[in-house]
Amino acid sequence: MSPRSKKILAFLGTGLLFSAGLFFGQEVIQTQSHNTVEGIEADLTSLEIQNNIVTVKFKLRNTAAEKQNVTIQFKDCYIMDEVNQKKYYGLKDTDGLFIAGPAYDDQNGGRFWYGIQAGKSMGLWIKFPQPADNPASITISLPGVSPFESVKLAK
């Protein structure tokens, strides 16, 4: 292979890696620690509003040296409009299950209950109704995790 061909391949490879990083990388809006499970951190990676539904996405990361088990009951998750002092719980489907995932089982409408290996992460998402008064920001609460406060709520 000629030196010129090697340079072209190196350039193309760098471009592909950069593009993949942009596509697969997730911006972290805010990070909070789990209060009872050692080494678990929750990254809020996305908040989207579509058709009056707020979808929040998290990445739960295990920074500990061992596998950690994390349980989150979807029934205990909510967003809060602090200005108007209103709490909004997750949306449910016609079977009474929370529109959230991944769900380990259907107990109490569904729950996240997974072991996260050391140094690994796992995604979590939940859908909520859009707050009626359209506040500028909200607080997001996951059980066992410190609250995600002053999260901008914009379309």
Chimera marker file (.cmm) of the C-alpha trace (Angstrom):
<marker_set name="trace">
<marker id="1" x="0.000" y="0.000" z="0.000" r="1" g="1" b="0" radius="0.5"/>
<marker id="2" x="1.373" y="3.380" z="-0.964" r="1" g="1" b="0" radius="0.5"/>
<marker id="3" x="2.050" y="6.098" z="1.634" r="1" g="1" b="0" radius="0.5"/>
<marker id="4" x="-0.695" y="8.209" z="0.058" r="1" g="1" b="0" radius="0.5"/>
<marker id="5" x="-3.237" y="5.352" z="0.390" r="1" g="1" b="0" radius="0.5"/>
<marker id="6" x="-2.256" y="4.905" z="4.043" r="1" g="1" b="0" radius="0.5"/>
<marker id="7" x="-2.843" y="8.621" z="4.710" r="1" g="1" b="0" radius="0.5"/>
<marker id="8" x="-6.250" y="8.507" z="3.016" r="1" g="1" b="0" radius="0.5"/>
<marker id="9" x="-7.280" y="5.424" z="5.018" r="1" g="1" b="0" radius="0.5"/>
<marker id="10" x="-6.054" y="7.013" z="8.253" r="1" g="1" b="0" radius="0.5"/>
<marker id="11" x="-8.021" y="10.192" z="7.470" r="1" g="1" b="0" radius="0.5"/>
<marker id="12" x="-11.189" y="8.225" z="6.661" r="1" g="1" b="0" radius="0.5"/>
<marker id="13" x="-10.786" y="6.070" z="9.775" r="1" g="1" b="0" radius="0.5"/>
<marker id="14" x="-10.403" y="9.137" z="11.983" r="1" g="1" b="0" radius="0.5"/>
<marker id="15" x="-13.515" y="10.668" z="10.418" r="1" g="1" b="0" radius="0.5"/>
<marker id="16" x="-15.527" y="7.499" z="11.032" r="1" g="1" b="0" radius="0.5"/>
<marker id="17" x="-14.426" y="7.295" z="14.662" r="1" g="1" b="0" radius="0.5"/>
<marker id="18" x="-15.269" y="10.963" z="15.208" r="1" g="1" b="0" radius="0.5"/>
<marker id="19" x="-18.693" y="10.532" z="13.585" r="1" g="1" b="0" radius="0.5"/>
<marker id="20" x="-19.404" y="7.418" z="15.646" r="1" g="1" b="0" radius="0.5"/>
<marker id="21" x="-18.512" y="9.327" z="18.809" r="1" g="1" b="0" radius="0.5"/>
<marker id="22" x="-20.981" y="12.074" z="17.944" r="1" g="1" b="0" radius="0.5"/>
<marker id="23" x="-23.695" y="9.592" z="17.053" r="1" g="1" b="0" radius="0.5"/>
<marker id="24" x="-23.270" y="7.166" z="19.947" r="1" g="1" b="0" radius="0.5"/>
<marker id="25" x="-22.036" y="9.609" z="22.593" r="1" g="1" b="0" radius="0.5"/>
<marker id="26" x="-24.577" y="10.950" z="25.042" r="1" g="1" b="0" radius="0.5"/>
<marker id="27" x="-24.402" y="14.387" z="26.508" r="1" g="1" b="0" radius="0.5"/>
<marker id="28" x="-24.893" y="14.363" z="30.262" r="1" g="1" b="0" radius="0.5"/>
<marker id="29" x="-27.308" y="17.038" z="31.464" r="1" g="1" b="0" radius="0.5"/>
<marker id="30" x="-26.775" y="16.335" z="35.166" r="1" g="1" b="0" radius="0.5"/>
<marker id="31" x="-25.329" y="13.566" z="37.363" r="1" g="1" b="0" radius="0.5"/>
<marker id="32" x="-26.508" y="12.450" z="40.801" r="1" g="1" b="0" radius="0.5"/>
<marker id="33" x="-25.258" y="9.728" z="43.133" r="1" g="1" b="0" radius="0.5"/>
<marker id="34" x="-27.336" y="6.849" z="44.424" r="1" g="1" b="0" radius="0.5"/>
<marker id="35" x="-27.860" y="7.303" z="48.156" r="1" g="1" b="0" radius="0.5"/>
<marker id="36" x="-27.915" y="3.627" z="49.171" r="1" g="1" b="0" radius="0.5"/>
<marker id="37" x="-26.036" y="1.658" z="46.494" r="1" g="1" b="0" radius="0.5"/>
<marker id="38" x="-22.263" y="2.201" z="46.628" r="1" g="1" b="0" radius="0.5"/>
<marker id="39" x="-20.696" y="3.372" z="43.367" r="1" g="1" b="0" radius="0.5"/>
<marker id="40" x="-23.892" y="3.889" z="41.358" r="1" g="1" b="0" radius="0.5"/>
<marker id="41" x="-24.235" y="7.222" z="39.583" r="1" g="1" b="0" radius="0.5"/>
<marker id="42" x="-27.214" y="8.314" z="37.515" r="1" g="1" b="0" radius="0.5"/>
<marker id="43" x="-26.624" y="10.501" z="34.469" r="1" g="1" b="0" radius="0.5"/>
<marker id="44" x="-29.613" y="12.377" z="33.064" r="1" g="1" b="0" radius="0.5"/>
<marker id="45" x="-28.857" y="12.118" z="29.335" r="1" g="1" b="0" radius="0.5"/>
<marker id="46" x="-32.037" y="13.333" z="27.663" r="1" g="1" b="0" radius="0.5"/>
<marker id="47" x="-35.271" y="15.203" z="28.290" r="1" g="1" b="0" radius="0.5"/>
<marker id="48" x="-37.641" y="15.511" z="25.340" r="1" g="1" b="0" radius="0.5"/>
<marker id="49" x="-41.183" y="16.835" z="25.008" r="1" g="1" b="0" radius="0.5"/>
<marker id="50" x="-43.405" y="15.547" z="22.248" r="1" g="1" b="0" radius="0.5"/>
<marker id="51" x="-47.224" y="15.551" z="22.099" r="1" g="1" b="0" radius="0.5"/>
<marker id="52" x="-47.435" y="16.791" z="25.709" r="1" g="1" b="0" radius="0.5"/>
<marker id="53" x="-45.340" y="13.858" z="26.932" r="1" g="1" b="0" radius="0.5"/>
<marker id="54" x="-42.009" y="14.305" z="28.705" r="1" g="1" b="0" radius="0.5"/>
<marker id="55" x="-39.532" y="11.478" z="28.089" r="1" g="1" b="0" radius="0.5"/>
<marker id="56" x="-36.523" y="11.341" z="30.389" r="1" g="1" b="0" radius="0.5"/>
<marker id="57" x="-33.554" y="9.051" z="29.803" r="1" g="1" b="0" radius="0.5"/>
<marker id="58" x="-30.846" y="8.089" z="32.236" r="1" g="1" b="0" radius="0.5"/>
<marker id="59" x="-27.661" y="6.084" z="32.196" r="1" g="1" b="0" radius="0.5"/>
<marker id="60" x="-26.958" y="4.275" z="35.475" r="1" g="1" b="0" radius="0.5"/>
<marker id="61" x="-23.195" y="3.772" z="35.861" r="1" g="1" b="0" radius="0.5"/>
<marker id="62" x="-21.427" y="1.423" z="38.236" r="1" g="1" b="0" radius="0.5"/>
<marker id="63" x="-18.168" y="3.037" z="39.347" r="1" g="1" b="0" radius="0.5"/>
<marker id="64" x="-17.627" y="0.415" z="42.087" r="1" g="1" b="0" radius="0.5"/>
<marker id="65" x="-15.214" y="-2.527" z="41.876" r="1" g="1" b="0" radius="0.5"/>
<marker id="66" x="-18.017" y="-5.126" z="42.011" r="1" g="1" b="0" radius="0.5"/>
<marker id="67" x="-21.397" y="-5.773" z="40.422" r="1" g="1" b="0" radius="0.5"/>
<marker id="68" x="-24.159" y="-3.701" z="42.045" r="1" g="1" b="0" radius="0.5"/>
<marker id="69" x="-27.881" y="-4.488" z="42.049" r="1" g="1" b="0" radius="0.5"/>
<marker id="70" x="-30.153" y="-1.517" z="41.443" r="1" g="1" b="0" radius="0.5"/>
<marker id="71" x="-33.915" y="-1.532" z="41.986" r="1" g="1" b="0" radius="0.5"/>
<marker id="72" x="-36.133" y="1.378" z="40.949" r="1" g="1" b="0" radius="0.5"/>
<marker id="73" x="-39.896" y="1.090" z="41.340" r="1" g="1" b="0" radius="0.5"/>
<marker id="74" x="-41.434" y="3.120" z="38.513" r="1" g="1" b="0" radius="0.5"/>
<marker id="75" x="-44.375" y="3.985" z="40.816" r="1" g="1" b="0" radius="0.5"/>
<marker id="76" x="-41.973" y="6.016" z="42.966" r="1" g="1" b="0" radius="0.5"/>
<marker id="77" x="-40.551" y="8.097" z="40.093" r="1" g="1" b="0" radius="0.5"/>
<marker id="78" x="-41.925" y="11.571" z="39.421" r="1" g="1" b="0" radius="0.5"/>
<marker id="79" x="-41.221" y="15.001" z="38.033" r="1" g="1" b="0" radius="0.5"/>
<marker id="80" x="-42.088" y="18.105" z="39.998" r="1" g="1" b="0" radius="0.5"/>
<marker id="81" x="-43.052" y="21.615" z="39.032" r="1" g="1" b="0" radius="0.5"/>
<marker id="82" x="-41.618" y="23.364" z="42.091" r="1" g="1" b="0" radius="0.5"/>
<marker id="83" x="-42.914" y="26.829" z="41.181" r="1" g="1" b="0" radius="0.5"/>
<marker id="84" x="-46.535" y="25.606" z="41.117" r="1" g="1" b="0" radius="0.5"/>
<marker id="85" x="-45.914" y="22.866" z="43.725" r="1" g="1" b="0" radius="0.5"/>
<marker id="86" x="-47.276" y="20.017" z="41.569" r="1" g="1" b="0" radius="0.5"/>
<marker id="87" x="-45.994" y="16.460" z="41.293" r="1" g="1" b="0" radius="0.5"/>
<marker id="88" x="-46.471" y="14.315" z="38.149" r="1" g="1" b="0" radius="0.5"/>
<marker id="89" x="-46.070" y="10.531" z="38.221" r="1" g="1" b="0" radius="0.5"/>
<marker id="90" x="-45.155" y="8.371" z="35.237" r="1" g="1" b="0" radius="0.5"/>
<marker id="91" x="-47.692" y="7.576" z="32.531" r="1" g="1" b="0" radius="0.5"/>
<marker id="92" x="-49.357" y="4.146" z="32.465" r="1" g="1" b="0" radius="0.5"/>
<marker id="93" x="-50.675" y="2.054" z="29.596" r="1" g="1" b="0" radius="0.5"/>
<marker id="94" x="-54.151" y="0.485" z="29.414" r="1" g="1" b="0" radius="0.5"/>
<marker id="95" x="-52.908" y="-2.523" z="31.411" r="1" g="1" b="0" radius="0.5"/>
<marker id="96" x="-51.807" y="-0.296" z="34.296" r="1" g="1" b="0" radius="0.5"/>
<marker id="97" x="-48.103" y="-0.686" z="33.549" r="1" g="1" b="0" radius="0.5"/>
<marker id="98" x="-45.797" y="2.310" z="33.593" r="1" g="1" b="0" radius="0.5"/>
<marker id="99" x="-44.512" y="3.419" z="30.219" r="1" g="1" b="0" radius="0.5"/>
<marker id="100" x="-40.893" y="2.990" z="31.209" r="1" g="1" b="0" radius="0.5"/>
<marker id="101" x="-38.086" y="0.575" z="30.722" r="1" g="1" b="0" radius="0.5"/>
<marker id="102" x="-36.396" y="-1.672" z="30.763" r="1" g="1" b="0" radius="0.5"/>
<marker id="103" x="-38.893" y="-3.351" z="33.077" r="1" g="1" b="0" radius="0.5"/>
<marker id="104" x="-37.663" y="-6.408" z="34.937" r="1" g="1" b="0" radius="0.5"/>
<marker id="105" x="-41.225" y="-7.438" z="35.782" r="1" g="1" b="0" radius="0.5"/>
<marker id="106" x="-44.739" y="-6.031" z="36.244" r="1" g="1" b="0" radius="0.5"/>
<marker id="107" x="-44.668" y="-5.762" z="40.051" r="1" g="1" b="0" radius="0.5"/>
<marker id="108" x="-46.468" y="-2.569" z="41.154" r="1" g="1" b="0" radius="0.5"/>
<marker id="109" x="-46.772" y="-1.459" z="37.522" r="1" g="1" b="0" radius="0.5"/>
<marker id="110" x="-43.186" y="-2.320" z="36.620" r="1" g="1" b="0" radius="0.5"/>
<marker id="111" x="-39.730" y="-1.889" z="38.022" r="1" g="1" b="0" radius="0.5"/>
<marker id="112" x="-36.097" y="-1.650" z="36.998" r="1" g="1" b="0" radius="0.5"/>
<marker id="113" x="-34.215" y="-4.390" z="38.869" r="1" g="1" b="0" radius="0.5"/>
<marker id="114" x="-30.899" y="-5.277" z="37.326" r="1" g="1" b="0" radius="0.5"/>
<marker id="115" x="-27.330" y="-6.031" z="38.280" r="1" g="1" b="0" radius="0.5"/>
<marker id="116" x="-24.841" y="-3.635" z="36.718" r="1" g="1" b="0" radius="0.5"/>
<marker id="117" x="-21.322" y="-5.019" z="36.344" r="1" g="1" b="0" radius="0.5"/>
<marker id="118" x="-18.349" y="-3.000" z="37.640" r="1" g="1" b="0" radius="0.5"/>
<marker id="119" x="-17.349" y="-0.322" z="35.150" r="1" g="1" b="0" radius="0.5"/>
<marker id="120" x="-20.509" y="-0.839" z="33.069" r="1" g="1" b="0" radius="0.5"/>
<marker id="121" x="-23.741" y="1.097" z="32.634" r="1" g="1" b="0" radius="0.5"/>
<marker id="122" x="-27.373" y="0.520" z="31.786" r="1" g="1" b="0" radius="0.5"/>
<marker id="123" x="-30.011" y="2.828" z="30.336" r="1" g="1" b="0" radius="0.5"/>
<marker id="124" x="-33.368" y="3.674" z="31.899" r="1" g="1" b="0" radius="0.5"/>
<marker id="125" x="-36.259" y="5.746" z="30.501" r="1" g="1" b="0" radius="0.5"/>
<marker id="126" x="-39.636" y="6.957" z="31.786" r="1" g="1" b="0" radius="0.5"/>
<marker id="127" x="-42.519" y="8.919" z="30.231" r="1" g="1" b="0" radius="0.5"/>
<marker id="128" x="-44.423" y="11.585" z="32.189" r="1" g="1" b="0" radius="0.5"/>
<marker id="129" x="-47.270" y="13.974" z="31.389" r="1" g="1" b="0" radius="0.5"/>
<marker id="130" x="-46.083" y="17.460" z="30.495" r="1" g="1" b="0" radius="0.5"/>
<marker id="131" x="-46.680" y="19.793" z="33.459" r="1" g="1" b="0" radius="0.5"/>
<marker id="132" x="-49.855" y="21.803" z="32.838" r="1" g="1" b="0" radius="0.5"/>
<marker id="133" x="-48.412" y="25.189" z="33.779" r="1" g="1" b="0" radius="0.5"/>
<marker id="134" x="-45.357" y="24.863" z="31.480" r="1" g="1" b="0" radius="0.5"/>
<marker id="135" x="-42.694" y="25.717" z="34.074" r="1" g="1" b="0" radius="0.5"/>
<marker id="136" x="-39.246" y="26.764" z="32.866" r="1" g="1" b="0" radius="0.5"/>
<marker id="137" x="-37.625" y="23.934" z="34.837" r="1" g="1" b="0" radius="0.5"/>
<marker id="138" x="-38.531" y="20.805" z="36.785" r="1" g="1" b="0" radius="0.5"/>
<marker id="139" x="-37.077" y="18.489" z="39.398" r="1" g="1" b="0" radius="0.5"/>
<marker id="140" x="-36.803" y="14.798" z="38.495" r="1" g="1" b="0" radius="0.5"/>
<marker id="141" x="-36.933" y="12.201" z="41.250" r="1" g="1" b="0" radius="0.5"/>
<marker id="142" x="-35.790" y="8.569" z="41.071" r="1" g="1" b="0" radius="0.5"/>
<marker id="143" x="-36.031" y="6.604" z="44.337" r="1" g="1" b="0" radius="0.5"/>
<marker id="144" x="-32.685" y="6.246" z="46.082" r="1" g="1" b="0" radius="0.5"/>
<marker id="145" x="-31.040" y="8.891" z="43.891" r="1" g="1" b="0" radius="0.5"/>
<marker id="146" x="-30.487" y="12.519" z="44.857" r="1" g="1" b="0" radius="0.5"/>
<marker id="147" x="-32.940" y="14.765" z="42.956" r="1" g="1" b="0" radius="0.5"/>
<marker id="148" x="-32.097" y="16.234" z="39.567" r="1" g="1" b="0" radius="0.5"/>
<marker id="149" x="-32.960" y="19.873" z="40.263" r="1" g="1" b="0" radius="0.5"/>
<marker id="150" x="-33.544" y="22.870" z="37.983" r="1" g="1" b="0" radius="0.5"/>
<marker id="151" x="-33.668" y="20.770" z="34.803" r="1" g="1" b="0" radius="0.5"/>
<marker id="152" x="-34.709" y="23.034" z="31.930" r="1" g="1" b="0" radius="0.5"/>
<marker id="153" x="-38.045" y="22.094" z="30.397" r="1" g="1" b="0" radius="0.5"/>
<marker id="154" x="-38.201" y="23.445" z="26.866" r="1" g="1" b="0" radius="0.5"/>
<marker id="155" x="-39.755" y="22.234" z="23.625" r="1" g="1" b="0" radius="0.5"/>
<link id1="1" id2="2" r="1" g="1" b="0" radius="0.2"/>
<link id1="2" id2="3" r="1" g="1" b="0" radius="0.2"/>
<link id1="3" id2="4" r="1" g="1" b="0" radius="0.2"/>
<link id1="4" id2="5" r="1" g="1" b="0" radius="0.2"/>
<link id1="5" id2="6" r="1" g="1" b="0" radius="0.2"/>
<link id1="6" id2="7" r="1" g="1" b="0" radius="0.2"/>
<link id1="7" id2="8" r="1" g="1" b="0" radius="0.2"/>
<link id1="8" id2="9" r="1" g="1" b="0" radius="0.2"/>
<link id1="9" id2="10" r="1" g="1" b="0" radius="0.2"/>
<link id1="10" id2="11" r="1" g="1" b="0" radius="0.2"/>
<link id1="11" id2="12" r="1" g="1" b="0" radius="0.2"/>
<link id1="12" id2="13" r="1" g="1" b="0" radius="0.2"/>
<link id1="13" id2="14" r="1" g="1" b="0" radius="0.2"/>
<link id1="14" id2="15" r="1" g="1" b="0" radius="0.2"/>
<link id1="15" id2="16" r="1" g="1" b="0" radius="0.2"/>
<link id1="16" id2="17" r="1" g="1" b="0" radius="0.2"/>
<link id1="17" id2="18" r="1" g="1" b="0" radius="0.2"/>
<link id1="18" id2="19" r="1" g="1" b="0" radius="0.2"/>
<link id1="19" id2="20" r="1" g="1" b="0" radius="0.2"/>
<link id1="20" id2="21" r="1" g="1" b="0" radius="0.2"/>
<link id1="21" id2="22" r="1" g="1" b="0" radius="0.2"/>
<link id1="22" id2="23" r="1" g="1" b="0" radius="0.2"/>
<link id1="23" id2="24" r="1" g="1" b="0" radius="0.2"/>
<link id1="24" id2="25" r="1" g="1" b="0" radius="0.2"/>
<link id1="25" id2="26" r="1" g="1" b="0" radius="0.2"/>
<link id1="26" id2="27" r="1" g="1" b="0" radius="0.2"/>
<link id1="27" id2="28" r="1" g="1" b="0" radius="0.2"/>
<link id1="28" id2="29" r="1" g="1" b="0" radius="0.2"/>
<link id1="29" id2="30" r="1" g="1" b="0" radius="0.2"/>
<link id1="30" id2="31" r="1" g="1" b="0" radius="0.2"/>
<link id1="31" id2="32" r="1" g="1" b="0" radius="0.2"/>
<link id1="32" id2="33" r="1" g="1" b="0" radius="0.2"/>
<link id1="33" id2="34" r="1" g="1" b="0" radius="0.2"/>
<link id1="34" id2="35" r="1" g="1" b="0" radius="0.2"/>
<link id1="35" id2="36" r="1" g="1" b="0" radius="0.2"/>
<link id1="36" id2="37" r="1" g="1" b="0" radius="0.2"/>
<link id1="37" id2="38" r="1" g="1" b="0" radius="0.2"/>
<link id1="38" id2="39" r="1" g="1" b="0" radius="0.2"/>
<link id1="39" id2="40" r="1" g="1" b="0" radius="0.2"/>
<link id1="40" id2="41" r="1" g="1" b="0" radius="0.2"/>
<link id1="41" id2="42" r="1" g="1" b="0" radius="0.2"/>
<link id1="42" id2="43" r="1" g="1" b="0" radius="0.2"/>
<link id1="43" id2="44" r="1" g="1" b="0" radius="0.2"/>
<link id1="44" id2="45" r="1" g="1" b="0" radius="0.2"/>
<link id1="45" id2="46" r="1" g="1" b="0" radius="0.2"/>
<link id1="46" id2="47" r="1" g="1" b="0" radius="0.2"/>
<link id1="47" id2="48" r="1" g="1" b="0" radius="0.2"/>
<link id1="48" id2="49" r="1" g="1" b="0" radius="0.2"/>
<link id1="49" id2="50" r="1" g="1" b="0" radius="0.2"/>
<link id1="50" id2="51" r="1" g="1" b="0" radius="0.2"/>
<link id1="51" id2="52" r="1" g="1" b="0" radius="0.2"/>
<link id1="52" id2="53" r="1" g="1" b="0" radius="0.2"/>
<link id1="53" id2="54" r="1" g="1" b="0" radius="0.2"/>
<link id1="54" id2="55" r="1" g="1" b="0" radius="0.2"/>
<link id1="55" id2="56" r="1" g="1" b="0" radius="0.2"/>
<link id1="56" id2="57" r="1" g="1" b="0" radius="0.2"/>
<link id1="57" id2="58" r="1" g="1" b="0" radius="0.2"/>
<link id1="58" id2="59" r="1" g="1" b="0" radius="0.2"/>
<link id1="59" id2="60" r="1" g="1" b="0" radius="0.2"/>
<link id1="60" id2="61" r="1" g="1" b="0" radius="0.2"/>
<link id1="61" id2="62" r="1" g="1" b="0" radius="0.2"/>
<link id1="62" id2="63" r="1" g="1" b="0" radius="0.2"/>
<link id1="63" id2="64" r="1" g="1" b="0" radius="0.2"/>
<link id1="64" id2="65" r="1" g="1" b="0" radius="0.2"/>
<link id1="65" id2="66" r="1" g="1" b="0" radius="0.2"/>
<link id1="66" id2="67" r="1" g="1" b="0" radius="0.2"/>
<link id1="67" id2="68" r="1" g="1" b="0" radius="0.2"/>
<link id1="68" id2="69" r="1" g="1" b="0" radius="0.2"/>
<link id1="69" id2="70" r="1" g="1" b="0" radius="0.2"/>
<link id1="70" id2="71" r="1" g="1" b="0" radius="0.2"/>
<link id1="71" id2="72" r="1" g="1" b="0" radius="0.2"/>
<link id1="72" id2="73" r="1" g="1" b="0" radius="0.2"/>
<link id1="73" id2="74" r="1" g="1" b="0" radius="0.2"/>
<link id1="74" id2="75" r="1" g="1" b="0" radius="0.2"/>
<link id1="75" id2="76" r="1" g="1" b="0" radius="0.2"/>
<link id1="76" id2="77" r="1" g="1" b="0" radius="0.2"/>
<link id1="77" id2="78" r="1" g="1" b="0" radius="0.2"/>
<link id1="78" id2="79" r="1" g="1" b="0" radius="0.2"/>
<link id1="79" id2="80" r="1" g="1" b="0" radius="0.2"/>
<link id1="80" id2="81" r="1" g="1" b="0" radius="0.2"/>
<link id1="81" id2="82" r="1" g="1" b="0" radius="0.2"/>
<link id1="82" id2="83" r="1" g="1" b="0" radius="0.2"/>
<link id1="83" id2="84" r="1" g="1" b="0" radius="0.2"/>
<link id1="84" id2="85" r="1" g="1" b="0" radius="0.2"/>
<link id1="85" id2="86" r="1" g="1" b="0" radius="0.2"/>
<link id1="86" id2="87" r="1" g="1" b="0" radius="0.2"/>
<link id1="87" id2="88" r="1" g="1" b="0" radius="0.2"/>
<link id1="88" id2="89" r="1" g="1" b="0" radius="0.2"/>
<link id1="89" id2="90" r="1" g="1" b="0" radius="0.2"/>
<link id1="90" id2="91" r="1" g="1" b="0" radius="0.2"/>
<link id1="91" id2="92" r="1" g="1" b="0" radius="0.2"/>
<link id1="92" id2="93" r="1" g="1" b="0" radius="0.2"/>
<link id1="93" id2="94" r="1" g="1" b="0" radius="0.2"/>
<link id1="94" id2="95" r="1" g="1" b="0" radius="0.2"/>
<link id1="95" id2="96" r="1" g="1" b="0" radius="0.2"/>
<link id1="96" id2="97" r="1" g="1" b="0" radius="0.2"/>
<link id1="97" id2="98" r="1" g="1" b="0" radius="0.2"/>
<link id1="98" id2="99" r="1" g="1" b="0" radius="0.2"/>
<link id1="99" id2="100" r="1" g="1" b="0" radius="0.2"/>
<link id1="100" id2="101" r="1" g="1" b="0" radius="0.2"/>
<link id1="101" id2="102" r="1" g="1" b="0" radius="0.2"/>
<link id1="102" id2="103" r="1" g="1" b="0" radius="0.2"/>
<link id1="103" id2="104" r="1" g="1" b="0" radius="0.2"/>
<link id1="104" id2="105" r="1" g="1" b="0" radius="0.2"/>
<link id1="105" id2="106" r="1" g="1" b="0" radius="0.2"/>
<link id1="106" id2="107" r="1" g="1" b="0" radius="0.2"/>
<link id1="107" id2="108" r="1" g="1" b="0" radius="0.2"/>
<link id1="108" id2="109" r="1" g="1" b="0" radius="0.2"/>
<link id1="109" id2="110" r="1" g="1" b="0" radius="0.2"/>
<link id1="110" id2="111" r="1" g="1" b="0" radius="0.2"/>
<link id1="111" id2="112" r="1" g="1" b="0" radius="0.2"/>
<link id1="112" id2="113" r="1" g="1" b="0" radius="0.2"/>
<link id1="113" id2="114" r="1" g="1" b="0" radius="0.2"/>
<link id1="114" id2="115" r="1" g="1" b="0" radius="0.2"/>
<link id1="115" id2="116" r="1" g="1" b="0" radius="0.2"/>
<link id1="116" id2="117" r="1" g="1" b="0" radius="0.2"/>
<link id1="117" id2="118" r="1" g="1" b="0" radius="0.2"/>
<link id1="118" id2="119" r="1" g="1" b="0" radius="0.2"/>
<link id1="119" id2="120" r="1" g="1" b="0" radius="0.2"/>
<link id1="120" id2="121" r="1" g="1" b="0" radius="0.2"/>
<link id1="121" id2="122" r="1" g="1" b="0" radius="0.2"/>
<link id1="122" id2="123" r="1" g="1" b="0" radius="0.2"/>
<link id1="123" id2="124" r="1" g="1" b="0" radius="0.2"/>
<link id1="124" id2="125" r="1" g="1" b="0" radius="0.2"/>
<link id1="125" id2="126" r="1" g="1" b="0" radius="0.2"/>
<link id1="126" id2="127" r="1" g="1" b="0" radius="0.2"/>
<link id1="127" id2="128" r="1" g="1" b="0" radius="0.2"/>
<link id1="128" id2="129" r="1" g="1" b="0" radius="0.2"/>
<link id1="129" id2="130" r="1" g="1" b="0" radius="0.2"/>
<link id1="130" id2="131" r="1" g="1" b="0" radius="0.2"/>
<link id1="131" id2="132" r="1" g="1" b="0" radius="0.2"/>
<link id1="132" id2="133" r="1" g="1" b="0" radius="0.2"/>
<link id1="133" id2="134" r="1" g="1" b="0" radius="0.2"/>
<link id1="134" id2="135" r="1" g="1" b="0" radius="0.2"/>
<link id1="135" id2="136" r="1" g="1" b="0" radius="0.2"/>
<link id1="136" id2="137" r="1" g="1" b="0" radius="0.2"/>
<link id1="137" id2="138" r="1" g="1" b="0" radius="0.2"/>
<link id1="138" id2="139" r="1" g="1" b="0" radius="0.2"/>
<link id1="139" id2="140" r="1" g="1" b="0" radius="0.2"/>
<link id1="140" id2="141" r="1" g="1" b="0" radius="0.2"/>
<link id1="141" id2="142" r="1" g="1" b="0" radius="0.2"/>
<link id1="142" id2="143" r="1" g="1" b="0" radius="0.2"/>
<link id1="143" id2="144" r="1" g="1" b="0" radius="0.2"/>
<link id1="144" id2="145" r="1" g="1" b="0" radius="0.2"/>
<link id1="145" id2="146" r="1" g="1" b="0" radius="0.2"/>
<link id1="146" id2="147" r="1" g="1" b="0" radius="0.2"/>
<link id1="147" id2="148" r="1" g="1" b="0" radius="0.2"/>
<link id1="148" id2="149" r="1" g="1" b="0" radius="0.2"/>
<link id1="149" id2="150" r="1" g="1" b="0" radius="0.2"/>
<link id1="150" id2="151" r="1" g="1" b="0" radius="0.2"/>
<link id1="151" id2="152" r="1" g="1" b="0" radius="0.2"/>
<link id1="152" id2="153" r="1" g="1" b="0" radius="0.2"/>
<link id1="153" id2="154" r="1" g="1" b="0" radius="0.2"/>
<link id1="154" id2="155" r="1" g="1" b="0" radius="0.2"/>
</marker_set>
